[in-house]
Amino acid sequence: MVTLNGELAYLAGALRDGTVVIRSGYDYEVRLAQKSREWLEVLNDLFARIFGRSGSIYREKRRGASGAVRAYYVLRIFDKRVVGELIRLFDIATPQTRWGTPDIIRRAGADIVKHYVRGFFDAEGGLPKDPTRAKQHYISFDQANLDALAFIRSQLAQMGYRPTRITKTGGVWQFRLTRRADIMRFKNKIGSWHPEKKRRLDLLYASLGRQDLLFPSSPLHPSAQLPPPPELAGGHHKG
């Protein structure tokens, strides 16, 4: 039986972009689909370290309603114990609109919550595609479940951030961090383990840092040590 720690809390946040299901015929599955194979490798390694089981990653193509073909990567883990532990710990429900914030996360300390927020951002967060040229600087959080998103917002507010109000666009709830100090603090204190989002967050931070050279009256938030992304193991335990 696994117990909650930072890496497991991160996985719980990351699963906001995944599914954990039990089908008829004792079919137990964890499934995450992403454009970034590298992030799925990070998650697969976490599953291997926490549960001793990991899955397979493969490329999939699907034609959308518009007729365009979309390619992405899928991580699938078939394991009864892994699925059972995730459901027991995090009260997972499908679809995502029915899955609120897990009670174990609500009761957790600030450090554990930071890991959960990082995983949530890596799954459902956004920022400018090209931060060096973007006219608007922001970090966004998007979710179909209002309760789950409101929890993230309230936790960030308790940490001293000043998030925008939650609004609904295209059937999805969203809030943003738009203040320069908040964005820089988020990068230093919470950060990202998603390789592509980390790259863009670093660029956004550097862009805001250059602004500081132009406007020295607005000091940078002091840097803090961020837990590094989990190192990828040499190989995975196939589930």
C-alpha positions as CSV (number, residue, x, y, z in Angstrom):
1,M,0.0,0.0,0.0
2,V,1.5,3.3,-1.0
3,T,1.3,6.5,1.0
4,L,1.1,10.1,-0.1
5,N,4.3,12.0,-0.9
6,G,5.3,14.8,-3.2
7,E,5.7,12.6,-6.3
8,L,2.4,10.9,-5.8
9,A,0.7,14.2,-5.3
10,Y,2.2,15.4,-8.5
11,L,0.8,12.3,-10.3
12,A,-2.6,13.1,-8.9
13,G,-2.5,16.6,-10.4
14,A,-1.2,15.2,-13.7
15,L,-4.1,12.8,-13.9
16,R,-6.4,15.7,-14.4
17,D,-5.5,15.1,-18.0
18,G,-6.0,11.3,-17.9
19,T,-8.4,8.6,-17.1
20,V,-8.4,5.8,-14.5
21,V,-11.1,3.3,-15.2
22,I,-12.4,-0.2,-14.3
23,R,-14.3,-1.8,-17.1
24,S,-16.4,-5.0,-17.2
25,G,-14.3,-8.1,-17.4
26,Y,-11.8,-6.8,-14.9
27,D,-10.1,-4.4,-17.3
28,Y,-8.1,-2.0,-15.1
29,E,-6.5,0.9,-17.0
30,V,-4.6,4.2,-16.5
31,R,-4.5,6.2,-19.7
32,L,-3.0,9.6,-20.6
33,A,-2.8,11.2,-24.0
34,Q,-0.4,14.0,-24.8
35,K,1.5,15.7,-27.6
36,S,4.7,15.5,-25.5
37,R,6.2,12.0,-25.4
38,E,8.9,13.3,-23.0
39,W,6.3,14.2,-20.4
40,L,4.7,10.8,-20.6
41,E,8.1,9.3,-20.0
42,V,8.4,11.4,-16.8
43,L,5.0,10.1,-15.7
44,N,5.8,6.5,-16.7
45,D,9.0,6.7,-14.6
46,L,7.0,8.0,-11.6
47,F,4.6,5.1,-11.9
48,A,7.5,2.7,-11.9
49,R,9.1,4.2,-8.9
50,I,6.0,4.6,-6.8
51,F,4.1,1.4,-7.8
52,G,6.8,-0.8,-9.3
53,R,4.8,-0.9,-12.5
54,S,4.8,1.1,-15.7
55,G,3.2,0.9,-19.1
56,S,3.8,1.4,-22.8
57,I,3.9,4.7,-24.8
58,Y,2.9,4.7,-28.4
59,R,1.9,7.1,-31.1
60,E,-1.7,7.4,-32.2
61,K,-3.5,9.3,-35.0
62,R,-7.1,10.3,-35.0
63,R,-9.2,12.2,-37.5
64,G,-11.2,15.0,-35.9
65,A,-14.7,16.4,-36.7
66,S,-13.1,18.9,-39.1
67,G,-11.4,16.1,-41.0
68,A,-7.9,17.1,-39.8
69,V,-5.7,14.2,-38.6
70,R,-4.2,14.8,-35.1
71,A,-1.2,12.9,-33.8
72,Y,-0.4,12.4,-30.2
73,Y,1.2,10.0,-27.8
74,V,-0.6,7.7,-25.4
75,L,0.6,6.1,-22.1
76,R,-1.4,3.1,-21.0
77,I,-0.9,1.1,-17.8
78,F,-3.0,-2.1,-17.2
79,D,-2.7,-3.1,-13.6
80,K,-5.4,-3.8,-11.0
81,R,-3.3,-2.7,-8.0
82,V,-2.2,0.6,-9.5
83,V,-5.8,1.5,-10.5
84,G,-7.1,0.4,-7.1
85,E,-4.6,2.5,-5.2
86,L,-5.2,5.6,-7.3
87,I,-9.0,5.3,-6.8
88,R,-8.6,4.6,-3.1
89,L,-6.2,7.6,-2.5
90,F,-7.7,10.2,-4.8
91,D,-11.4,9.4,-5.1
92,I,-11.1,9.4,-8.9
93,A,-14.3,9.6,-10.9
94,T,-15.0,9.7,-14.6
95,P,-15.7,11.8,-16.5
96,Q,-13.4,14.6,-15.2
97,T,-16.4,16.8,-14.6
98,R,-17.4,14.5,-11.7
99,W,-13.9,14.4,-10.1
100,G,-13.4,17.1,-7.5
101,T,-10.3,17.7,-5.4
102,P,-9.3,14.6,-3.5
103,D,-9.9,14.8,0.3
104,I,-6.3,13.6,0.9
105,I,-5.0,16.6,-1.0
106,R,-7.3,19.0,0.8
107,R,-5.9,17.7,4.1
108,A,-2.3,17.8,3.0
109,G,0.4,20.2,4.1
110,A,1.6,23.1,1.9
111,D,4.6,21.2,0.4
112,I,2.4,18.4,-0.8
113,V,-0.1,20.8,-2.2
114,K,2.7,22.5,-4.2
115,H,3.5,19.2,-5.9
116,Y,-0.2,18.7,-6.7
117,V,-0.4,22.3,-8.1
118,R,2.6,21.6,-10.3
119,G,1.1,18.4,-11.6
120,F,-2.2,20.1,-12.2
121,F,-0.4,22.9,-14.2
122,D,1.5,20.4,-16.3
123,A,-1.7,18.6,-17.2
124,E,-4.1,21.6,-17.6
125,G,-2.1,24.7,-17.5
126,G,-1.0,27.1,-20.3
127,L,1.3,29.9,-21.1
128,P,2.3,31.8,-24.3
129,K,3.6,29.6,-27.1
130,D,6.4,32.0,-27.8
131,P,7.0,33.9,-24.5
132,T,9.8,36.0,-26.0
133,R,7.4,37.7,-28.5
134,A,4.1,37.5,-26.6
135,K,2.3,40.8,-25.9
136,Q,0.5,39.2,-22.9
137,H,2.4,37.4,-20.2
138,Y,0.4,34.9,-18.2
139,I,0.1,31.4,-16.7
140,S,-3.3,29.9,-17.0
141,F,-5.1,27.0,-15.3
142,D,-8.0,25.3,-17.2
143,Q,-10.4,22.6,-16.0
144,A,-13.9,21.2,-16.7
145,N,-14.5,20.7,-13.0
146,L,-15.1,24.0,-11.2
147,D,-14.5,22.7,-7.7
148,A,-11.1,21.3,-8.7
149,L,-10.1,24.6,-10.3
150,A,-11.4,26.7,-7.4
151,F,-9.2,24.6,-5.0
152,I,-6.1,25.4,-7.0
153,R,-7.0,29.1,-7.1
154,S,-7.6,29.2,-3.4
155,Q,-4.3,27.5,-2.6
156,L,-2.4,29.9,-4.8
157,A,-4.2,32.8,-3.1
158,Q,-3.2,31.4,0.3
159,M,0.4,31.2,-0.9
160,G,0.3,35.0,-1.6
161,Y,-0.4,34.9,-5.4
162,R,-3.1,37.2,-6.9
163,P,-5.0,35.1,-9.4
164,T,-7.7,36.5,-11.7
165,R,-11.3,35.5,-11.2
166,I,-12.5,32.2,-12.6
167,T,-14.3,32.6,-16.0
168,K,-15.8,30.1,-18.4
169,T,-14.7,30.0,-22.0
170,G,-15.7,27.3,-24.5
171,G,-17.2,25.0,-21.8
172,V,-14.0,25.1,-19.7
173,W,-13.3,27.1,-16.5
174,Q,-10.1,29.2,-16.3
175,F,-8.1,31.6,-14.2
176,R,-4.7,33.2,-14.8
177,L,-1.7,34.6,-13.1
178,T,-0.9,37.8,-14.9
179,R,1.1,39.8,-12.5
180,R,4.8,39.8,-13.2
181,A,5.8,39.0,-9.6
182,D,3.4,36.1,-9.5
183,I,4.7,34.6,-12.7
184,M,8.3,34.8,-11.6
185,R,7.4,33.4,-8.1
186,F,5.5,30.5,-9.7
187,K,8.5,29.6,-11.8
188,N,10.8,29.7,-8.7
189,K,8.6,28.1,-6.1
190,I,6.4,25.7,-8.0
191,G,7.7,25.3,-11.6
192,S,7.1,22.5,-14.0
193,W,8.2,18.9,-14.7
194,H,6.7,19.0,-18.2
195,P,9.7,19.4,-20.5
196,E,8.0,21.7,-23.0
197,K,6.1,23.8,-20.5
198,K,9.3,24.1,-18.4
199,R,11.2,25.4,-21.5
200,R,8.5,28.0,-22.2
201,L,8.2,28.9,-18.5
202,D,12.0,29.5,-18.5
203,L,11.7,31.7,-21.5
204,L,8.8,33.7,-20.0
205,Y,10.9,34.2,-16.8
206,A,13.9,35.3,-18.8
207,S,11.7,37.7,-20.8
208,L,10.3,39.2,-17.6
209,G,13.9,39.4,-16.2
210,R,14.9,41.5,-19.2
211,Q,12.1,43.9,-18.4
212,D,13.6,44.3,-15.0
213,L,16.7,45.7,-16.6
214,L,14.5,48.3,-18.3
215,F,12.4,49.0,-15.2
216,P,14.7,48.4,-12.1
217,S,12.2,49.9,-9.7
218,S,10.3,46.6,-9.9
219,P,12.6,44.1,-8.2
220,L,12.7,40.5,-9.1
221,H,11.2,38.0,-6.7
222,P,14.2,36.2,-5.0
223,S,15.0,32.9,-6.5
224,A,14.2,29.7,-4.5
225,Q,15.4,26.2,-4.9
226,L,12.8,24.1,-6.9
227,P,12.7,20.4,-6.6
228,P,14.2,19.0,-9.9
229,P,12.2,16.9,-12.2
230,P,12.4,13.1,-11.5
231,E,15.3,11.6,-13.4
232,L,14.2,9.1,-16.0
233,A,15.3,5.5,-15.2
234,G,17.3,3.6,-17.6
235,G,14.4,1.3,-18.3
236,H,10.8,0.8,-17.3
237,H,9.1,-2.2,-15.6
238,K,6.6,-3.2,-18.2
239,G,3.0,-3.5,-16.9
